[in-house]
Amino acid sequence: MDKKQIKVLVDAELAQTFKQACETARISMAEALVQHMTAFSKAPASSKETNYTTRKQRRRAINAITKQLEQIKAHEEDYRDRIPENLQCSSVYERAEELISKLEEVLEIFTEI
């Protein structure tokens, strides 16, 4: 298999949040991106289209994103809840709490749309 290196430029806060999510999930950022790219490349062509010309199409896309964020938040809450009591004052626990808080903020914004 031919491998190529890619460079991604994103907002610093988004990059930090992604890094924390990967650390929490105990996977490398590269692995997370590869998984996403693989899943995306196998998706039907119609799901790759970004032509949201109607309000209905945009609403469906927002609802799909909201569902995914809710699932991620639920998994993160499960992860946080499984952290042993003696580590609940640790940076690992704090990062999980912070990510959950940020996801709640994003979900609140999405539900207001």
C-alpha positions as MATLAB code, in Angstrom:
seq = 'MDKKQIKVLVDAELAQTFKQACETARISMAEALVQHMTAFSKAPASSKETNYTTRKQRRRAINAITKQLEQIKAHEEDYRDRIPENLQCSSVYERAEELISKLEEVLEIFTEI';
ca = [
       0.000    0.000    0.000;
       1.304    3.427   -0.941;
       1.238    5.839    1.984;
       1.281    9.618    1.763;
       1.623   12.246    4.391;
      -1.033   14.942    4.618;
      -1.016   18.254    6.421;
      -4.197   19.694    7.894;
      -4.562   23.296    8.974;
      -7.356   23.950   11.480;
      -8.287   26.387   14.202;
      -6.029   25.933   17.254;
      -8.966   25.365   19.623;
     -10.449   22.710   17.322;
      -7.050   21.017   17.062;
      -6.698   20.984   20.851;
     -10.195   19.572   21.334;
      -9.503   16.878   18.720;
      -6.199   16.025   20.401;
      -7.913   15.724   23.803;
     -10.663   13.547   22.345;
      -8.064   11.250   20.783;
      -6.110   11.039   24.043;
      -9.308   10.245   25.907;
     -10.213    7.568   23.357;
      -6.621    6.318   23.560;
      -6.017    6.470   19.822;
      -3.562    8.552   17.877;
      -4.786   11.550   15.931;
      -3.470    9.911   12.757;
      -5.456    6.749   13.486;
      -8.635    8.770   14.084;
      -8.171   10.639   10.813;
      -7.449    7.437    8.897;
     -10.581    5.820   10.326;
     -12.675    8.833    9.337;
     -11.139    9.036    5.864;
     -11.686    5.305    5.330;
     -15.308    5.486    6.424;
     -15.905    8.572    4.290;
     -14.323    7.035    1.193;
     -16.582    3.975    1.537;
     -19.737    6.059    1.961;
     -22.149    6.222   -0.957;
     -21.531    9.130   -3.294;
     -24.811   10.779   -2.309;
     -23.639   11.158    1.309;
     -20.481   12.960    0.166;
     -22.349   15.718   -1.606;
     -22.203   19.075    0.082;
     -24.934   20.643   -1.985;
     -27.424   21.674    0.692;
     -29.563   23.870   -1.508;
     -32.811   23.337    0.348;
     -33.564   24.092    3.963;
     -34.751   20.496    4.381;
     -31.348   19.151    3.259;
     -29.530   21.473    5.643;
     -31.848   20.523    8.526;
     -31.217   16.809    7.876;
     -27.461   17.408    7.879;
     -27.655   19.338   11.159;
     -29.788   16.583   12.716;
     -27.283   13.911   11.607;
     -24.384   15.884   13.081;
     -26.349   16.432   16.295;
     -26.992   12.683   16.639;
     -23.287   11.942   16.138;
     -22.293   14.541   18.733;
     -24.821   13.106   21.200;
     -23.332    9.634   20.686;
     -19.796   10.940   21.213;
     -20.926   12.759   24.355;
     -22.593    9.597   25.700;
     -19.416    7.582   25.090;
     -17.322   10.247   26.783;
     -19.681   10.273   29.777;
     -19.408    6.474   30.000;
     -15.620    6.783   29.870;
     -15.632    9.452   32.595;
     -17.952    7.392   34.778;
     -15.592    4.401   34.560;
     -12.595    6.402   35.794;
     -11.651    5.002   39.221;
     -12.513    7.147   42.242;
      -8.835    7.720   43.109;
      -8.298    9.339   39.664;
     -11.328   11.617   39.714;
      -9.153   14.618   40.595;
      -6.651   13.809   37.837;
      -6.041   15.583   34.544;
      -7.586   12.618   32.686;
     -10.877   13.122   34.522;
     -10.695   16.896   34.045;
     -10.117   16.489   30.275;
     -13.130   14.191   30.046;
     -15.236   16.713   31.978;
     -14.005   19.550   29.743;
     -14.796   17.644   26.559;
     -18.281   16.790   27.820;
     -18.841   20.437   28.695;
     -17.718   21.591   25.238;
     -19.905   18.997   23.548;
     -22.873   20.203   25.617;
     -22.181   23.778   24.469;
     -22.010   22.705   20.828;
     -25.180   20.637   21.152;
     -26.970   23.594   22.703;
     -25.974   25.736   19.734;
     -27.126   23.057   17.270;
     -30.504   22.707   18.965;
     -31.014   26.476   18.765;
     -30.522   26.467   14.990;
];
